[in-house]
Amino acid sequence: MSKSPEQFSESNLERPKPESHPEIFPKAESKETPELRQTPELEQEKPEGLKQKLEEIKREIDKAGSEKPLSKPEEENTASKAEKIKEYQDRYLPEHLRGKRGIISELATNFWTRTVKFETAGKENLPEKGPFLTICNHFGGGDAEALLKTFKKNDLHLAVGKENWWDSSPATRRFLKIARMIPVEESLSHLSEEEKEEALKRQGDNGKAVFRKIIDREKRGGTATNIEFTRQAVAALLRGDALGIFPEGLWLRPEGGQFGLREKAEMKQGYAGMELLIRQYKKLTGEDLPIVPTAFREDRVTGKKELIIGERLSLKENNTKLSDTDWCMAHVANMLPEEQRGYYKDMVKDKDKSKVKLVGYSLDELYNKLPDVLRKKKKEVK
């Protein structure tokens, strides 16, 4: 029978009297070693006895565990995860996204997208449900509207420029809230000071004011960390919604045309940020967030428009030297005509699927750059 903790208290332990112990060590003046007298108490302290006791204790512990089973680790982890997600959403989900998309939101979105007509390619890549992140090039002409229409059933939230749109006027902000969008801070950090000033000159009156704010902020050392955007976006994704972003950011070379103002149809380097968002999502859920690359193309002569939906991506598939943002944007560029790939023109798959361009060169191009001696040896090996 096992003892209770009280039975092992110091007051309940009987201390043996000194004279009751056998004389184990001889006195200094004694020249003879006395025989060790075996007692029942000492017999129990032998290794065999200790081992037997340990086995008995182990059996008692196992028996107690079977009588009162603990919660399974999987159940504990699931409950803990659900609590963390709820706490995160309660803290960071913005008020205008608390409920599901309603009639007023539907009307606002339909009103905004009503005039944009486009074809859709790659419909087989449309996710049946969220959460997921979709990225797209940003030449204008209806790219935002096309995303909203295409991913309508997934409750897509678009990231919109904070300075350029969200803070432009109270009326605009109210409309964007109804349309369930999330503000994101703009950046010009990819440009030199001279390039920033040149880009400012190409803007309209409102654009000039926006660019000046951003340029002055970055001169003072301010950066667009977008922590608040990340928190709000992740909170929405945790509910199963979708998020749409344009990593290229602000228009730098707007051009006029018969169909209105457009950005120059040439891809710019995308700003990082999706990595932090995806990492935070995985930290809370333990799952990888799917990425759906899309490309919006417009024929600026005929006005024909098309949204192409690419195959789903996961950042864990990036085994190149490219950053995660550049790797994802290279997949977007691969769906555009070669003359529109811009910064990513040398980072995309060749039309021949057996060739993959890395750092500007295909395998055949790299071979052609080898010295004649090495090329000759390669042929001999073949």
Beta strands, then each sheet from edge to edge (+ up, - down):
strand 1: 119-121
strand 2: 132-136
strand 3: 156-161
strand 4: 182-184
strand 5: 242-245
strand 6: 254-255
strand 7: 262-263
strand 8: 291-298
strand 9: 305-309
sheet 1: 1+ 9+ 8- 2- 5- 3- 4-
sheet 2: 6+ 7-
end
